[in-house]
């Protein structure tokens, strides 16, 4: 999966699969990184993920991302 991500860093299927995989392994920071990437590059939902939010993911500050997911679910 990592090789697929290296070959195409914005492949939505790979980003989502990596996000889910890291979630299952309880690796919050990595999971948020990949799930944010999926959201940011998604053609329909990309506008919900501001670029400045990416920096907060490296510090595992998940509140802004949780709010993003909540707003996504409201669509």
LOVO-625474 format. One record per residue: residue number from 1; residue in three letters; x, y, z of N, C-alpha, C, O, CB in turn. Coordinates in Angstrom, 3 decimals. Glycine has a CB too. Example, Ala and Ser with C-alpha at 12.3 -4.5 7.8 and 13.67 -1.06 7.14 Angstrom:
2
<resi->1, resn->ALA, n_X->13.190, n_Y->-5.690, n_Z->7.800, ca_X->12.300, ca_Y->-4.500, ca_Z->7.800, c_X->13.200, c_Y->-3.300, c_Z->7.800, o_X->14.236, o_Y->-3.319, o_Z->8.465, cb_X->11.308, cb_Y->-4.473, cb_Z->9.046>
<resi->2, resn->SER, n_X->12.850, n_Y->-2.250, n_Z->7.080, ca_X->13.670, ca_Y->-1.060, ca_Z->7.140, c_X->12.900, c_Y->0.030, c_Z->7.870, o_X->13.409, o_Y->1.138, o_Z->8.039, cb_X->14.084, cb_Y->-0.598, cb_Z->5.725>
***
This chain:
75
<resi->1, resn->UNK, n_X->0.826, n_Y->-1.185, n_Z->0.000, ca_X->0.000, ca_Y->0.000, ca_Z->0.000, c_X->0.879, c_Y->1.261, c_Z->0.000, o_X->0.559, o_Y->2.258, o_Z->-0.647, cb_X->-0.944, cb_Y->-0.009, cb_Z->1.214>
<resi->2, resn->UNK, n_X->1.983, n_Y->1.190, n_Z->0.735, ca_X->2.875, ca_Y->2.350, ca_Z->0.783, c_X->3.515, c_Y->2.609, c_Z->-0.584, o_X->3.735, o_Y->3.762, o_Z->-0.955, cb_X->3.968, cb_Y->2.140, cb_Z->1.846>
<resi->3, resn->UNK, n_X->3.809, n_Y->1.560, n_Z->-1.322, ca_X->4.375, ca_Y->1.737, ca_Z->-2.665, c_X->3.352, c_Y->2.374, c_Z->-3.595, o_X->3.701, o_Y->3.212, o_Z->-4.426, cb_X->4.847, cb_Y->0.386, cb_Z->-3.241>
<resi->4, resn->UNK, n_X->2.112, n_Y->1.986, n_Z->-3.459, ca_X->1.056, ca_Y->2.588, ca_Z->-4.272, c_X->0.918, c_Y->4.065, c_Z->-3.939, o_X->0.694, o_Y->4.886, o_Z->-4.828, cb_X->-0.286, cb_Y->1.861, cb_Z->-4.052>
<resi->5, resn->UNK, n_X->1.050, n_Y->4.403, n_Z->-2.674, ca_X->0.947, ca_Y->5.795, ca_Z->-2.247, c_X->2.143, c_Y->6.598, c_Z->-2.747, o_X->1.993, o_Y->7.758, o_Z->-3.132, cb_X->0.848, cb_Y->5.884, cb_Z->-0.715>
<resi->6, resn->UNK, n_X->3.322, n_Y->5.993, n_Z->-2.745, ca_X->4.508, ca_Y->6.663, ca_Z->-3.281, c_X->4.373, c_Y->6.895, c_Z->-4.784, o_X->4.792, o_Y->7.935, o_Z->-5.292, cb_X->5.769, cb_Y->5.837, cb_Z->-2.986>
<resi->7, resn->UNK, n_X->3.795, n_Y->5.937, n_Z->-5.489, ca_X->3.623, ca_Y->6.056, ca_Z->-6.939, c_X->2.602, c_Y->7.128, c_Z->-7.296, o_X->2.773, o_Y->7.851, o_Z->-8.277, cb_X->3.198, cb_Y->4.718, cb_Z->-7.533>
<resi->8, resn->UNK, n_X->1.545, n_Y->7.228, n_Z->-6.504, ca_X->0.493, ca_Y->8.218, ca_Z->-6.751, c_X->0.018, c_Y->8.762, c_Z->-5.405, o_X->-0.905, o_Y->8.206, o_Z->-4.810, cb_X->-0.702, cb_Y->7.593, cb_Z->-7.561>
<resi->9, resn->UNK, n_X->0.637, n_Y->9.843, n_Z->-4.915, ca_X->0.342, ca_Y->10.346, ca_Z->-3.575, c_X->-1.076, c_Y->10.872, c_Z->-3.372, o_X->-1.488, o_Y->11.103, o_Z->-2.235, cb_X->1.292, cb_Y->11.420, cb_Z->-3.249>
<resi->10, resn->UNK, n_X->-1.827, n_Y->11.065, n_Z->-4.451, ca_X->-3.193, ca_Y->11.564, ca_Z->-4.271, c_X->-4.248, c_Y->10.550, c_Z->-4.716, o_X->-5.389, o_Y->10.919, o_Z->-4.994, cb_X->-3.375, cb_Y->12.861, cb_Z->-5.044>
<resi->11, resn->UNK, n_X->-3.873, n_Y->9.294, n_Z->-4.780, ca_X->-4.825, ca_Y->8.230, ca_Z->-5.105, c_X->-5.811, c_Y->8.104, c_Z->-3.947, o_X->-5.429, o_Y->7.723, o_Z->-2.841, cb_X->-4.091, cb_Y->6.864, cb_Z->-5.374>
<resi->12, resn->UNK, n_X->-7.064, n_Y->8.421, n_Z->-4.199, ca_X->-8.070, ca_Y->8.458, ca_Z->-3.139, c_X->-8.286, c_Y->7.106, c_Z->-2.483, o_X->-8.442, o_Y->7.033, o_Z->-1.264, cb_X->-9.373, cb_Y->8.958, cb_Z->-3.689>
<resi->13, resn->UNK, n_X->-8.297, n_Y->6.046, n_Z->-3.258, ca_X->-8.506, ca_Y->4.711, ca_Z->-2.684, c_X->-7.371, c_Y->4.335, c_Z->-1.737, o_X->-7.602, o_Y->3.763, o_Z->-0.672, cb_X->-8.627, cb_Y->3.660, cb_Z->-3.798>
<resi->14, resn->UNK, n_X->-6.156, n_Y->4.659, n_Z->-2.133, ca_X->-4.994, ca_Y->4.332, ca_Z->-1.309, c_X->-4.987, c_Y->5.178, c_Z->-0.036, o_X->-4.736, o_Y->4.657, o_Z->1.051, cb_X->-3.689, cb_Y->4.548, cb_Z->-2.103>
<resi->15, resn->UNK, n_X->-5.260, n_Y->6.477, n_Z->-0.162, ca_X->-5.295, ca_Y->7.345, ca_Z->1.016, c_X->-6.338, c_Y->6.870, c_Z->2.020, o_X->-6.080, o_Y->6.839, o_Z->3.223, cb_X->-5.585, cb_Y->8.789, cb_Z->0.606>
<resi->16, resn->UNK, n_X->-7.507, n_Y->6.503, n_Z->1.526, ca_X->-8.563, ca_Y->6.033, ca_Z->2.421, c_X->-8.182, c_Y->4.704, c_Z->3.064, o_X->-8.398, o_Y->4.507, o_Z->4.260, cb_X->-9.886, cb_Y->5.890, cb_Z->1.660>
<resi->17, resn->UNK, n_X->-7.620, n_Y->3.802, n_Z->2.283, ca_X->-7.222, ca_Y->2.499, ca_Z->2.826, c_X->-6.138, c_Y->2.651, c_Z->3.888, o_X->-6.179, o_Y->1.977, o_Z->4.917, cb_X->-6.728, cb_Y->1.581, cb_Z->1.701>
<resi->18, resn->UNK, n_X->-5.171, n_Y->3.529, n_Z->3.645, ca_X->-4.119, ca_Y->3.756, ca_Z->4.634, c_X->-4.683, c_Y->4.412, c_Z->5.891, o_X->-4.282, o_Y->4.077, o_Z->7.005, cb_X->-3.006, cb_Y->4.626, cb_Z->4.039>
<resi->19, resn->UNK, n_X->-5.611, n_Y->5.344, n_Z->5.709, ca_X->-6.240, ca_Y->5.977, ca_Z->6.866, c_X->-6.993, c_Y->4.979, c_Z->7.718, o_X->-6.893, o_Y->5.004, o_Z->8.945, cb_X->-7.178, cb_Y->7.072, cb_Z->6.418>
<resi->20, resn->UNK, n_X->-7.739, n_Y->4.109, n_Z->7.085, ca_X->-8.494, ca_Y->3.081, ca_Z->7.812, c_X->-7.540, c_Y->2.097, c_Z->8.482, o_X->-7.755, o_Y->1.697, o_Z->9.626, cb_X->-9.454, cb_Y->2.331, cb_Z->6.858>
<resi->21, resn->UNK, n_X->-6.495, n_Y->1.713, n_Z->7.773, ca_X->-5.525, ca_Y->0.770, ca_Z->8.326, c_X->-4.864, c_Y->1.332, c_Z->9.586, o_X->-4.746, o_Y->0.640, o_Z->10.597, cb_X->-4.459, cb_Y->0.430, cb_Z->7.278>
<resi->22, resn->UNK, n_X->-4.439, n_Y->2.577, n_Z->9.513, ca_X->-3.809, ca_Y->3.198, ca_Z->10.686, c_X->-4.824, c_Y->3.405, c_Z->11.813, o_X->-4.466, o_Y->3.323, o_Z->12.988, cb_X->-3.168, cb_Y->4.547, cb_Z->10.300>
<resi->23, resn->UNK, n_X->-6.066, n_Y->3.669, n_Z->11.471, ca_X->-7.112, ca_Y->3.774, ca_Z->12.493, c_X->-7.263, c_Y->2.446, c_Z->13.215, o_X->-7.354, o_Y->2.408, o_Z->14.442, cb_X->-8.459, cb_Y->4.201, cb_Z->11.864>
<resi->24, resn->UNK, n_X->-7.289, n_Y->1.364, n_Z->12.460, ca_X->-7.428, ca_Y->0.032, ca_Z->13.058, c_X->-6.251, c_Y->-0.323, c_Z->13.960, o_X->-6.397, o_Y->-1.091, o_Z->14.911, cb_X->-7.567, cb_Y->-1.016, cb_Z->11.968>
<resi->25, resn->UNK, n_X->-5.086, n_Y->0.241, n_Z->13.655, ca_X->-3.892, ca_Y->-0.011, ca_Z->14.469, c_X->-3.744, c_Y->1.016, c_Z->15.595, o_X->-2.737, o_Y->1.022, o_Z->16.304, cb_X->-2.642, cb_Y->0.003, cb_Z->13.587>
<resi->26, resn->UNK, n_X->-4.748, n_Y->1.883, n_Z->15.757, ca_X->-4.755, ca_Y->2.924, ca_Z->16.795, c_X->-3.601, c_Y->3.915, c_Z->16.641, o_X->-3.087, o_Y->4.443, o_Z->17.627, cb_X->-4.689, cb_Y->2.283, cb_Z->18.173>
<resi->27, resn->UNK, n_X->-3.208, n_Y->4.157, n_Z->15.407, ca_X->-2.150, ca_Y->5.122, ca_Z->15.093, c_X->-2.816, c_Y->6.412, c_Z->14.626, o_X->-2.958, o_Y->6.662, o_Z->13.429, cb_X->-1.162, cb_Y->4.562, cb_Z->13.997>
<resi->28, resn->UNK, n_X->-3.224, n_Y->7.228, n_Z->15.607, ca_X->-4.064, ca_Y->8.388, ca_Z->15.342, c_X->-3.414, c_Y->9.406, c_Z->14.413, o_X->-4.048, o_Y->9.868, o_Z->13.464, cb_X->-4.422, cb_Y->9.053, cb_Z->16.630>
<resi->29, resn->UNK, n_X->-2.170, n_Y->9.759, n_Z->14.669, ca_X->-1.528, ca_Y->10.792, ca_Z->13.859, c_X->-1.428, c_Y->10.372, c_Z->12.398, o_X->-1.758, o_Y->11.153, o_Z->11.505, cb_X->-0.139, cb_Y->11.106, cb_Z->14.405>
<resi->30, resn->UNK, n_X->-0.981, n_Y->9.155, n_Z->12.149, ca_X->-0.866, ca_Y->8.665, ca_Z->10.768, c_X->-2.239, c_Y->8.544, c_Z->10.127, o_X->-2.412, o_Y->8.892, o_Z->8.959, cb_X->-0.144, cb_Y->7.305, cb_Z->10.731>
<resi->31, resn->UNK, n_X->-3.218, n_Y->8.054, n_Z->10.882, ca_X->-4.575, ca_Y->7.913, ca_Z->10.344, c_X->-5.130, c_Y->9.268, c_Z->9.927, o_X->-5.699, o_Y->9.403, o_Z->8.843, cb_X->-5.505, cb_Y->7.256, cb_Z->11.381>
<resi->32, resn->UNK, n_X->-4.966, n_Y->10.269, n_Z->10.783, ca_X->-5.470, ca_Y->11.605, ca_Z->10.462, c_X->-4.774, c_Y->12.188, c_Z->9.241, o_X->-5.402, o_Y->12.865, o_Z->8.426, cb_X->-5.292, cb_Y->12.537, cb_Z->11.652>
<resi->33, resn->UNK, n_X->-3.491, n_Y->11.929, n_Z->9.118, ca_X->-2.736, ca_Y->12.428, ca_Z->7.962, c_X->-3.321, c_Y->11.884, c_Z->6.659, o_X->-3.564, o_Y->12.645, o_Z->5.723, cb_X->-1.245, cb_Y->12.040, cb_Z->8.080>
<resi->34, resn->UNK, n_X->-3.544, n_Y->10.581, n_Z->6.595, ca_X->-4.052, ca_Y->9.978, ca_Z->5.358, c_X->-5.517, c_Y->10.319, c_Z->5.112, o_X->-5.914, o_Y->10.548, o_Z->3.969, cb_X->-3.881, cb_Y->8.469, cb_Z->5.404>
<resi->35, resn->UNK, n_X->-6.322, n_Y->10.355, n_Z->6.168, ca_X->-7.736, ca_Y->10.696, ca_Z->5.995, c_X->-7.900, c_Y->12.160, c_Z->5.591, o_X->-8.777, o_Y->12.492, o_Z->4.792, cb_X->-8.518, cb_Y->10.415, cb_Z->7.290>
<resi->36, resn->UNK, n_X->-7.064, n_Y->13.027, n_Z->6.137, ca_X->-7.088, ca_Y->14.426, ca_Z->5.719, c_X->-6.680, c_Y->14.538, c_Z->4.251, o_X->-7.279, o_Y->15.304, o_Z->3.495, cb_X->-6.154, cb_Y->15.279, cb_Z->6.609>
<resi->37, resn->UNK, n_X->-5.665, n_Y->13.780, n_Z->3.849, ca_X->-5.250, ca_Y->13.782, ca_Z->2.444, c_X->-6.374, c_Y->13.332, c_Z->1.530, o_X->-6.586, o_Y->13.900, o_Z->0.459, cb_X->-4.036, cb_Y->12.886, cb_Z->2.247>
<resi->38, resn->UNK, n_X->-7.096, n_Y->12.298, n_Z->1.966, ca_X->-8.240, ca_Y->11.826, ca_Z->1.181, c_X->-9.275, c_Y->12.939, c_Z->1.046, o_X->-9.776, o_Y->13.202, o_Z->-0.047, cb_X->-8.876, cb_Y->10.571, cb_Z->1.834>
<resi->39, resn->UNK, n_X->-9.588, n_Y->13.584, n_Z->2.156, ca_X->-10.595, ca_Y->14.641, ca_Z->2.147, c_X->-10.131, c_Y->15.821, c_Z->1.306, o_X->-10.912, o_Y->16.371, o_Z->0.528, cb_X->-10.906, cb_Y->15.098, cb_Z->3.575>
<resi->40, resn->UNK, n_X->-8.886, n_Y->16.213, n_Z->1.451, ca_X->-8.358, ca_Y->17.372, ca_Z->0.737, c_X->-8.336, c_Y->17.168, c_Z->-0.776, o_X->-8.565, o_Y->18.113, o_Z->-1.531, cb_X->-6.964, cb_Y->17.685, cb_Z->1.227>
<resi->41, resn->UNK, n_X->-8.064, n_Y->15.954, n_Z->-1.220, ca_X->-7.956, ca_Y->15.700, ca_Z->-2.661, c_X->-9.247, c_Y->15.192, c_Z->-3.283, o_X->-9.312, o_Y->15.003, o_Z->-4.497, cb_X->-6.863, cb_Y->14.707, cb_Z->-2.919>
<resi->42, resn->UNK, n_X->-10.265, n_Y->14.971, n_Z->-2.479, ca_X->-11.537, ca_Y->14.476, ca_Z->-3.008, c_X->-12.198, c_Y->15.580, c_Z->-3.834, o_X->-12.310, o_Y->16.711, o_Z->-3.362, cb_X->-12.479, cb_Y->14.007, cb_Z->-1.855>
<resi->43, resn->UNK, n_X->-12.637, n_Y->15.274, n_Z->-5.051, ca_X->-13.216, ca_Y->16.310, ca_Z->-5.914, c_X->-14.484, c_Y->16.942, c_Z->-5.342, o_X->-14.760, o_Y->18.113, o_Z->-5.600, cb_X->-13.523, cb_Y->15.726, cb_Z->-7.265>
<resi->44, resn->UNK, n_X->-15.240, n_Y->16.195, n_Z->-4.585, ca_X->-16.493, ca_Y->16.730, ca_Z->-4.048, c_X->-16.303, c_Y->17.424, c_Z->-2.701, o_X->-16.959, o_Y->18.430, o_Z->-2.432, cb_X->-17.511, cb_Y->15.616, cb_Z->-3.906>
<resi->45, resn->UNK, n_X->-15.417, n_Y->16.903, n_Z->-1.854, ca_X->-15.295, ca_Y->17.397, ca_Z->-0.486, c_X->-14.015, c_Y->18.173, c_Z->-0.215, o_X->-13.798, o_Y->18.630, o_Z->0.907, cb_X->-15.376, cb_Y->16.257, cb_Z->0.458>
<resi->46, resn->UNK, n_X->-13.181, n_Y->18.327, n_Z->-1.206, ca_X->-11.891, ca_Y->18.979, ca_Z->-1.013, c_X->-11.960, c_Y->20.385, c_Z->-0.462, o_X->-11.045, o_Y->20.815, o_Z->0.241, cb_X->-11.174, cb_Y->19.012, cb_Z->-2.284>
<resi->47, resn->UNK, n_X->-13.019, n_Y->21.109, n_Z->-0.763, ca_X->-13.138, ca_Y->22.480, ca_Z->-0.266, c_X->-13.380, c_Y->22.530, c_Z->1.237, o_X->-13.232, o_Y->23.590, o_Z->1.844, cb_X->-14.260, cb_Y->23.198, cb_Z->-0.987>
<resi->48, resn->UNK, n_X->-13.744, n_Y->21.421, n_Z->1.844, ca_X->-13.974, ca_Y->21.383, ca_Z->3.290, c_X->-12.677, c_Y->21.290, c_Z->4.080, o_X->-12.682, o_Y->21.496, o_Z->5.294, cb_X->-14.867, cb_Y->20.213, cb_Z->3.643>
<resi->49, resn->UNK, n_X->-11.575, n_Y->20.984, n_Z->3.422, ca_X->-10.301, ca_Y->20.755, ca_Z->4.112, c_X->-9.312, c_Y->21.870, c_Z->3.793, o_X->-8.591, o_Y->21.786, o_Z->2.799, cb_X->-9.706, cb_Y->19.387, cb_Z->3.716>
<resi->50, resn->UNK, n_X->-9.267, n_Y->22.906, n_Z->4.613, ca_X->-8.319, ca_Y->23.993, ca_Z->4.353, c_X->-6.879, c_Y->23.519, c_Z->4.523, o_X->-6.591, o_Y->22.686, o_Z->5.383, cb_X->-8.594, cb_Y->25.178, cb_Z->5.287>
<resi->51, resn->UNK, n_X->-5.988, n_Y->24.046, n_Z->3.710, ca_X->-4.588, ca_Y->23.639, ca_Z->3.724, c_X->-3.936, c_Y->23.902, c_Z->5.074, o_X->-3.096, o_Y->23.117, o_Z->5.515, cb_X->-3.823, cb_Y->24.362, cb_Z->2.634>
<resi->52, resn->UNK, n_X->-4.310, n_Y->24.999, n_Z->5.740, ca_X->-3.684, ca_Y->25.325, ca_Z->7.024, c_X->-4.002, c_Y->24.302, c_Z->8.116, o_X->-3.306, o_Y->24.255, o_Z->9.130, cb_X->-4.128, cb_Y->26.699, cb_Z->7.476>
<resi->53, resn->UNK, n_X->-5.024, n_Y->23.495, n_Z->7.930, ca_X->-5.355, ca_Y->22.459, ca_Z->8.904, c_X->-4.341, c_Y->21.322, c_Z->8.878, o_X->-4.194, o_Y->20.610, o_Z->9.871, cb_X->-6.753, cb_Y->21.914, cb_Z->8.640>
<resi->54, resn->UNK, n_X->-3.652, n_Y->21.140, n_Z->7.783, ca_X->-2.703, ca_Y->20.031, ca_Z->7.653, c_X->-1.632, c_Y->20.069, c_Z->8.734, o_X->-1.238, o_Y->19.018, o_Z->9.239, cb_X->-2.047, cb_Y->20.059, cb_Z->6.281>
<resi->55, resn->UNK, n_X->-1.157, n_Y->21.243, n_Z->9.098, ca_X->-0.107, ca_Y->21.348, ca_Z->10.112, c_X->-0.562, c_Y->20.841, c_Z->11.466, o_X->0.240, o_Y->20.266, o_Z->12.201, cb_X->0.353, cb_Y->22.779, cb_Z->10.239>
<resi->56, resn->UNK, n_X->-1.809, n_Y->21.035, n_Z->11.813, ca_X->-2.283, ca_Y->20.603, ca_Z->13.128, c_X->-2.341, c_Y->19.084, c_Z->13.230, o_X->-2.341, o_Y->18.549, o_Z->14.339, cb_X->-3.659, cb_Y->21.195, cb_Z->13.414>
<resi->57, resn->UNK, n_X->-2.391, n_Y->18.383, n_Z->12.116, ca_X->-2.482, ca_Y->16.927, ca_Z->12.155, c_X->-1.192, c_Y->16.285, c_Z->12.638, o_X->-1.221, o_Y->15.198, o_Z->13.216, cb_X->-2.836, cb_Y->16.393, cb_Z->10.789>
<resi->58, resn->UNK, n_X->-0.074, n_Y->16.935, n_Z->12.412, ca_X->1.200, ca_Y->16.357, ca_Z->12.836, c_X->1.364, c_Y->16.371, c_Z->14.346, o_X->2.225, o_Y->15.684, o_Z->14.896, cb_X->2.347, cb_Y->17.101, cb_Z->12.194>
<resi->59, resn->UNK, n_X->0.541, n_Y->17.151, n_Z->15.003, ca_X->0.592, ca_Y->17.220, ca_Z->16.463, c_X->-0.583, c_Y->16.490, c_Z->17.084, o_X->-0.862, o_Y->16.649, o_Z->18.272, cb_X->0.611, cb_Y->18.673, cb_Z->16.932>
<resi->60, resn->UNK, n_X->-1.273, n_Y->15.689, n_Z->16.283, ca_X->-2.407, ca_Y->14.879, ca_Z->16.733, c_X->-3.489, c_Y->15.732, c_Z->17.379, o_X->-4.159, o_Y->15.287, o_Z->18.310, cb_X->-1.937, cb_Y->13.814, cb_Z->17.714>
<resi->61, resn->UNK, n_X->-3.662, n_Y->16.955, n_Z->16.889, ca_X->-4.733, ca_Y->17.805, ca_Z->17.385, c_X->-5.932, c_Y->17.534, c_Z->16.495, o_X->-6.066, o_Y->18.125, o_Z->15.424, cb_X->-4.329, cb_Y->19.336, cb_Z->17.386>
<resi->62, resn->UNK, n_X->-6.786, n_Y->16.657, n_Z->16.932, ca_X->-7.812, ca_Y->16.124, ca_Z->16.045, c_X->-9.125, c_Y->16.887, c_Z->16.067, o_X->-9.998, o_Y->16.601, o_Z->15.248, cb_X->-8.073, cb_Y->14.717, cb_Z->16.394>
<resi->63, resn->UNK, n_X->-9.305, n_Y->17.845, n_Z->16.968, ca_X->-10.585, ca_Y->18.545, ca_Z->17.047, c_X->-10.978, c_Y->19.204, c_Z->15.727, o_X->-12.113, o_Y->19.012, o_Z->15.288, cb_X->-10.531, cb_Y->19.590, cb_Z->18.137>
<resi->64, resn->UNK, n_X->-10.094, n_Y->19.978, n_Z->15.060, ca_X->-10.514, ca_Y->20.574, ca_Z->13.785, c_X->-10.924, c_Y->19.527, c_Z->12.751, o_X->-11.882, o_Y->19.740, o_Z->12.008, cb_X->-9.395, cb_Y->21.426, cb_Z->13.221>
<resi->65, resn->UNK, n_X->-10.223, n_Y->18.417, n_Z->12.695, ca_X->-10.582, ca_Y->17.381, ca_Z->11.727, c_X->-11.902, c_Y->16.728, c_Z->12.096, o_X->-12.700, o_Y->16.400, o_Z->11.218, cb_X->-9.480, cb_Y->16.324, cb_Z->11.638>
<resi->66, resn->UNK, n_X->-12.137, n_Y->16.539, n_Z->13.380, ca_X->-13.413, ca_Y->15.968, ca_Z->13.807, c_X->-14.559, c_Y->16.893, c_Z->13.411, o_X->-15.622, o_Y->16.427, o_Z->12.999, cb_X->-13.419, cb_Y->15.723, cb_Z->15.333>
<resi->67, resn->UNK, n_X->-14.348, n_Y->18.189, n_Z->13.533, ca_X->-15.374, ca_Y->19.139, ca_Z->13.118, c_X->-15.590, c_Y->19.083, c_Z->11.611, o_X->-16.717, o_Y->19.224, o_Z->11.136, cb_X->-14.992, cb_Y->20.556, cb_Z->13.543>
<resi->68, resn->UNK, n_X->-14.498, n_Y->18.876, n_Z->10.852, ca_X->-14.625, ca_Y->18.719, ca_Z->9.402, c_X->-15.461, c_Y->17.497, c_Z->9.056, o_X->-16.340, o_Y->17.576, o_Z->8.199, cb_X->-13.246, cb_Y->18.609, cb_Z->8.751>
<resi->69, resn->UNK, n_X->-15.199, n_Y->16.363, n_Z->9.713, ca_X->-15.959, ca_Y->15.147, ca_Z->9.443, c_X->-17.425, c_Y->15.354, c_Z->9.797, o_X->-18.310, o_Y->14.882, o_Z->9.084, cb_X->-15.380, cb_Y->13.957, cb_Z->10.228>
<resi->70, resn->UNK, n_X->-17.685, n_Y->16.061, n_Z->10.900, ca_X->-19.071, ca_Y->16.335, ca_Z->11.279, c_X->-19.777, c_Y->17.152, c_Z->10.207, o_X->-20.924, o_Y->16.869, o_Z->9.861, cb_X->-19.125, cb_Y->17.070, cb_Z->12.622>
<resi->71, resn->UNK, n_X->-19.089, n_Y->18.175, n_Z->9.676, ca_X->-19.713, ca_Y->18.989, ca_Z->8.636, c_X->-19.904, c_Y->18.186, c_Z->7.357, o_X->-20.869, o_Y->18.407, o_Z->6.626, cb_X->-18.871, cb_Y->20.234, cb_Z->8.354>
<resi->72, resn->UNK, n_X->-18.997, n_Y->17.259, n_Z->7.081, ca_X->-19.127, ca_Y->16.391, ca_Z->5.913, c_X->-20.349, c_Y->15.490, c_Z->6.045, o_X->-21.068, o_Y->15.264, o_Z->5.072, cb_X->-17.859, cb_Y->15.544, cb_Z->5.728>
<resi->73, resn->UNK, n_X->-20.579, n_Y->14.984, n_Z->7.233, ca_X->-21.730, ca_Y->14.108, ca_Z->7.457, c_X->-23.052, c_Y->14.852, c_Z->7.331, o_X->-24.084, o_Y->14.244, o_Z->7.049, cb_X->-21.636, cb_Y->13.464, cb_Z->8.826>
<resi->74, resn->UNK, n_X->-23.026, n_Y->16.152, n_Z->7.537, ca_X->-24.250, ca_Y->16.947, ca_Z->7.454, c_X->-24.675, c_Y->17.198, c_Z->6.009, o_X->-25.812, o_Y->17.598, o_Z->5.757, cb_X->-24.058, cb_Y->18.274, cb_Z->8.171>
<resi->75, resn->UNK, n_X->-23.760, n_Y->16.964, n_Z->5.050, ca_X->-24.084, ca_Y->17.217, ca_Z->3.633, c_X->-25.124, c_Y->16.266, c_Z->3.106, o_X->-25.501, o_Y->16.349, o_Z->1.937, cb_X->-22.844, cb_Y->17.116, cb_Z->2.781>
***
